[in-house]
């Protein structure tokens, strides 16, 4: 994204970076569900963290969308 950074506002650049990080976090959580022999407590913890991450993605995506419409 560094090539495009000079064409985007600093706010949008930061928001996109944060969105990328949250997407990666969500993917990591989804991959954790593939681990064999998870206990019920571990599954519940991952699902709880996944719910928070997805909610954050929804909120953050809406903010990024607003910034993109300003272009």
DSSP file (Angstrom, degrees, kcal/mol; ACC not computed):
  #  RESIDUE AA STRUCTURE BP1 BP2  ACC     N-H-->O    O-->H-N    N-H-->O    O-->H-N    TCO  KAPPA ALPHA  PHI   PSI    X-CA   Y-CA   Z-CA
    1    1 A X    >>        0   0    0      0, 0.0     4,-1.4     0, 0.0     3,-0.6   0.000 360.0 360.0 360.0 -10.0    0.0    0.0    0.0
    2    2 A X  H 3>  +     0   0    0      1,-0.2     4,-0.5     2,-0.2     0, 0.0   0.805 360.0  57.9 -63.6 -29.3    3.0    2.3    0.3
    3    3 A X  H 34 S+     0   0    0      1,-0.2     3,-0.4     2,-0.1    -1,-0.2   0.871 112.2  40.5 -67.1 -35.9    2.9    3.2   -3.4
    4    4 A X  H X> S+     0   0    0     -3,-0.6     3,-2.5     1,-0.2     4,-0.7   0.683  92.0  88.4 -85.5 -20.1   -0.7    4.5   -3.0
    5    5 A X  H >< S+     0   0    0     -4,-1.4     3,-0.9     1,-0.3    -1,-0.2   0.819  82.0  58.1 -51.5 -37.2   -0.1    6.2    0.3
    6    6 A X  T 3< S+     0   0    0     -4,-0.5    -1,-0.3    -3,-0.4    -2,-0.1   0.654 107.4  48.4 -71.7 -12.1    1.0    9.5   -1.3
    7    7 A X  T <4 S+     0   0    0     -3,-2.5     2,-0.3    -4,-0.1    -1,-0.2   0.532 105.1  69.6-100.1  -9.6   -2.4    9.7   -3.2
    8    8 A X  S << S-     0   0    0     -3,-0.9     2,-0.0    -4,-0.7     0, 0.0  -0.747  90.2-101.4-108.6 155.3   -4.5    9.0   -0.1
    9    9 A X     >  -     0   0    0     -2,-0.3     4,-2.5     1,-0.1     5,-0.2  -0.362  32.8-115.4 -67.2 153.9   -5.2   11.1    2.9
   10   10 A X  H  > S+     0   0    0      1,-0.2     4,-2.3     2,-0.2     5,-0.2   0.866 117.1  55.2 -58.3 -35.2   -3.2   10.2    6.1
   11   11 A X  H  > S+     0   0    0      2,-0.2     4,-2.6     1,-0.2    -1,-0.2   0.948 109.7  44.0 -63.3 -48.5   -6.6    9.4    7.7
   12   12 A X  H  > S+     0   0    0      1,-0.2     4,-2.6     2,-0.2     5,-0.2   0.888 111.8  53.9 -65.8 -38.5   -7.6    6.9    5.0
   13   13 A X  H  X S+     0   0    0     -4,-2.5     4,-1.9     2,-0.2    -1,-0.2   0.926 111.7  45.0 -60.2 -44.9   -4.1    5.4    5.0
   14   14 A X  H  X S+     0   0    0     -4,-2.3     4,-2.5    -5,-0.2    -2,-0.2   0.922 112.8  50.8 -64.4 -44.8   -4.2    4.8    8.7
   15   15 A X  H  X S+     0   0    0     -4,-2.6     4,-2.4     1,-0.2    -2,-0.2   0.895 110.6  49.1 -61.8 -40.8   -7.8    3.4    8.5
   16   16 A X  H  X S+     0   0    0     -4,-2.6     4,-2.5     2,-0.2    -1,-0.2   0.882 110.4  50.9 -67.4 -37.5   -6.8    1.0    5.8
   17   17 A X  H  X S+     0   0    0     -4,-1.9     4,-2.2    -5,-0.2    -2,-0.2   0.922 111.9  46.8 -64.1 -43.9   -3.8   -0.2    7.7
   18   18 A X  H  X S+     0   0    0     -4,-2.5     4,-2.2     2,-0.2    -2,-0.2   0.879 111.5  51.9 -65.5 -37.7   -6.0   -0.8   10.8
   19   19 A X  H  X S+     0   0    0     -4,-2.4     4,-2.5     2,-0.2    -2,-0.2   0.914 108.7  50.7 -64.7 -42.6   -8.5   -2.6    8.7
   20   20 A X  H  X S+     0   0    0     -4,-2.5     4,-2.4     1,-0.2    -2,-0.2   0.926 110.2  50.0 -59.1 -45.5   -5.9   -4.8    7.2
   21   21 A X  H  X S+     0   0    0     -4,-2.2     4,-2.0     1,-0.2    -1,-0.2   0.897 111.3  48.1 -61.7 -41.0   -4.6   -5.7   10.7
   22   22 A X  H  X S+     0   0    0     -4,-2.2     4,-2.4     2,-0.2    -1,-0.2   0.880 109.4  53.3 -69.4 -37.0   -8.1   -6.5   11.9
   23   23 A X  H  X S+     0   0    0     -4,-2.5     4,-2.4     2,-0.2    -2,-0.2   0.927 109.6  48.6 -60.8 -44.4   -8.7   -8.7    8.8
   24   24 A X  H  X S+     0   0    0     -4,-2.4     4,-2.3     1,-0.2    -2,-0.2   0.892 110.1  51.7 -62.7 -39.5   -5.5  -10.6    9.6
   25   25 A X  H  X S+     0   0    0     -4,-2.0     4,-2.0     2,-0.2    -1,-0.2   0.911 109.8  49.6 -62.5 -42.4   -6.6  -11.0   13.2
   26   26 A X  H  X S+     0   0    0     -4,-2.4     4,-2.3     1,-0.2    -2,-0.2   0.912 110.0  50.6 -63.2 -43.6  -10.0  -12.4   12.1
   27   27 A X  H  X S+     0   0    0     -4,-2.4     4,-2.4     1,-0.2    -1,-0.2   0.909 108.5  52.3 -61.5 -42.6   -8.3  -14.9    9.8
   28   28 A X  H  X S+     0   0    0     -4,-2.3     4,-1.7     1,-0.2    -1,-0.2   0.904 109.4  49.7 -60.9 -41.1   -6.0  -16.1   12.6
   29   29 A X  H  X S+     0   0    0     -4,-2.0     4,-1.0     2,-0.2    -1,-0.2   0.909 109.6  50.8 -64.9 -41.2   -9.0  -16.7   14.8
   30   30 A X  H >< S+     0   0    0     -4,-2.3     3,-0.7     1,-0.2     4,-0.3   0.907 109.3  51.4 -62.5 -40.9  -10.8  -18.6   12.0
   31   31 A X  H >< S+     0   0    0     -4,-2.4     3,-1.6     1,-0.2     4,-0.3   0.836 100.1  63.5 -65.4 -31.9   -7.6  -20.7   11.6
   32   32 A X  H >< S+     0   0    0     -4,-1.7     3,-1.4     1,-0.3    -1,-0.2   0.820  93.4  62.8 -61.8 -29.1   -7.6  -21.4   15.3
   33   33 A X  T << S+     0   0    0     -4,-1.0    -1,-0.3    -3,-0.7    -2,-0.2   0.673  94.3  62.8 -70.0 -15.1  -10.9  -23.2   14.9
   34   34 A X  T <  S+     0   0    0     -3,-1.6    -1,-0.3    -4,-0.3     2,-0.2   0.576  77.1 111.1 -82.8 -10.6   -9.1  -25.7   12.7
   35   35 A X  S X  S-     0   0    0     -3,-1.4     3,-0.7    -4,-0.3     2,-0.1  -0.462  70.3-125.1 -68.9 130.4   -6.9  -26.9   15.5
   36   36 A X  T 3  S+     0   0    0     -2,-0.2    -1,-0.1     1,-0.2    -2,-0.1  -0.383  84.3  23.1 -73.7 153.7   -7.7  -30.4   16.6
   37   37 A X  T 3  S+     0   0    0      1,-0.2     2,-0.2    -2,-0.1    -1,-0.2   0.773  75.3 166.2  64.6  32.1   -8.5  -31.3   20.1
   38   38 A X    <   -     0   0    0     -3,-0.7    -1,-0.2    -5,-0.1     2,-0.1  -0.549  35.2-123.2 -71.5 141.4   -9.7  -27.8   21.3
   39   39 A X     >  -     0   0    0     -2,-0.2     4,-2.5     1,-0.1     5,-0.2  -0.393  23.8-107.9 -77.4 164.3  -11.5  -27.9   24.6
   40   40 A X  H  > S+     0   0    0      1,-0.2     4,-2.5     2,-0.2     5,-0.2   0.895 122.2  52.8 -59.1 -39.2  -15.0  -26.5   24.8
   41   41 A X  H  > S+     0   0    0      2,-0.2     4,-2.3     1,-0.2    -1,-0.2   0.900 108.6  49.1 -64.5 -40.5  -13.6  -23.6   26.8
   42   42 A X  H  > S+     0   0    0      2,-0.2     4,-2.5     1,-0.2    -2,-0.2   0.905 111.0  50.1 -65.3 -41.1  -11.0  -22.9   24.1
   43   43 A X  H  X S+     0   0    0     -4,-2.5     4,-2.8     1,-0.2     5,-0.2   0.930 111.0  49.1 -62.1 -45.1  -13.7  -23.0   21.4
   44   44 A X  H  X S+     0   0    0     -4,-2.5     4,-2.3     1,-0.2    -2,-0.2   0.899 111.2  50.2 -61.7 -41.0  -15.9  -20.6   23.3
   45   45 A X  H  X S+     0   0    0     -4,-2.3     4,-2.6     2,-0.2    -2,-0.2   0.929 112.3  46.2 -63.0 -45.7  -13.0  -18.2   23.8
   46   46 A X  H  X S+     0   0    0     -4,-2.5     4,-2.7     1,-0.2    -2,-0.2   0.923 113.3  49.3 -64.3 -44.0  -12.1  -18.2   20.1
   47   47 A X  H  X S+     0   0    0     -4,-2.8     4,-2.2     2,-0.2    -1,-0.2   0.879 111.3  49.9 -64.3 -36.8  -15.7  -17.8   19.1
   48   48 A X  H  X S+     0   0    0     -4,-2.3     4,-2.0    -5,-0.2    -2,-0.2   0.934 112.9  45.7 -64.4 -46.0  -16.1  -14.9   21.6
   49   49 A X  H  X S+     0   0    0     -4,-2.6     4,-2.5     1,-0.2    -2,-0.2   0.873 111.8  53.1 -64.2 -37.0  -12.9  -13.2   20.2
   50   50 A X  H  X S+     0   0    0     -4,-2.7     4,-2.7     2,-0.2     5,-0.2   0.891 106.4  52.4 -65.6 -40.1  -14.1  -13.9   16.7
   51   51 A X  H  X S+     0   0    0     -4,-2.2     4,-2.2     2,-0.2    -2,-0.2   0.923 111.6  46.5 -61.0 -44.5  -17.5  -12.2   17.4
   52   52 A X  H  X S+     0   0    0     -4,-2.0     4,-2.4     2,-0.2    -2,-0.2   0.924 113.2  49.5 -63.3 -44.4  -15.6   -9.1   18.7
   53   53 A X  H  X S+     0   0    0     -4,-2.5     4,-2.3     2,-0.2    -2,-0.2   0.905 111.5  47.7 -63.2 -43.5  -13.3   -9.1   15.7
   54   54 A X  H  X S+     0   0    0     -4,-2.7     4,-2.4     2,-0.2    -1,-0.2   0.898 111.3  51.1 -66.0 -40.4  -16.1   -9.3   13.2
   55   55 A X  H  X S+     0   0    0     -4,-2.2     4,-2.2    -5,-0.2    -2,-0.2   0.915 110.5  49.4 -62.4 -42.2  -18.1   -6.6   15.0
   56   56 A X  H  X S+     0   0    0     -4,-2.4     4,-3.0     1,-0.2     5,-0.3   0.896 109.0  53.0 -63.2 -40.2  -15.0   -4.4   14.9
   57   57 A X  H  X S+     0   0    0     -4,-2.3     4,-2.8     2,-0.2    -2,-0.2   0.916 108.3  50.2 -60.9 -43.4  -14.6   -5.2   11.1
   58   58 A X  H  X S+     0   0    0     -4,-2.4     4,-1.6     2,-0.2    -2,-0.2   0.939 115.3  42.1 -60.6 -47.6  -18.2   -4.1   10.5
   59   59 A X  H  X S+     0   0    0     -4,-2.2     4,-1.6     1,-0.2    -2,-0.2   0.935 117.0  46.6 -65.6 -47.3  -17.7   -0.8   12.3
   60   60 A X  H  X S+     0   0    0     -4,-3.0     4,-2.4     1,-0.2    -2,-0.2   0.880 109.1  55.3 -65.0 -38.6  -14.3   -0.1   10.9
   61   61 A X  H  X S+     0   0    0     -4,-2.8     4,-2.6    -5,-0.3    -1,-0.2   0.878 104.7  53.7 -62.3 -38.2  -15.4   -0.9    7.3
   62   62 A X  H  X S+     0   0    0     -4,-1.6     4,-1.9    -5,-0.2    -1,-0.2   0.893 109.4  48.1 -63.8 -39.5  -18.2    1.6    7.6
   63   63 A X  H  X S+     0   0    0     -4,-1.6     4,-2.0     2,-0.2    -2,-0.2   0.914 112.0  48.7 -67.7 -42.9  -15.7    4.3    8.5
   64   64 A X  H  X S+     0   0    0     -4,-2.4     4,-2.4     1,-0.2    -2,-0.2   0.911 109.1  54.1 -61.8 -42.3  -13.4    3.4    5.7
   65   65 A X  H  X S+     0   0    0     -4,-2.6     4,-2.0     1,-0.2    -1,-0.2   0.908 106.7  51.1 -59.4 -43.5  -16.3    3.4    3.3
   66   66 A X  H  X S+     0   0    0     -4,-1.9     4,-0.8     1,-0.2    -1,-0.2   0.910 110.7  48.9 -60.5 -42.8  -17.2    6.9    4.4
   67   67 A X  H >< S+     0   0    0     -4,-2.0     3,-0.5     1,-0.2     4,-0.4   0.878 109.0  52.8 -65.5 -37.9  -13.7    8.1    3.8
   68   68 A X  H >< S+     0   0    0     -4,-2.4     3,-1.2     1,-0.2    -1,-0.2   0.871 103.5  56.8 -66.6 -35.4  -13.6    6.5    0.3
   69   69 A X  H 3< S+     0   0    0     -4,-2.0    -1,-0.2     1,-0.3    -2,-0.2   0.745  98.1  63.3 -66.7 -21.8  -16.8    8.3   -0.6
   70   70 A X  T <<        0   0    0     -4,-0.8    -1,-0.3    -3,-0.5    -2,-0.2   0.671 360.0 360.0 -74.7 -17.0  -15.0   11.6    0.1
   71   71 A X    <         0   0    0     -3,-1.2    -1,-0.2    -4,-0.4    -2,-0.1   0.504 360.0 360.0 -68.7 360.0  -12.4   10.9   -2.6
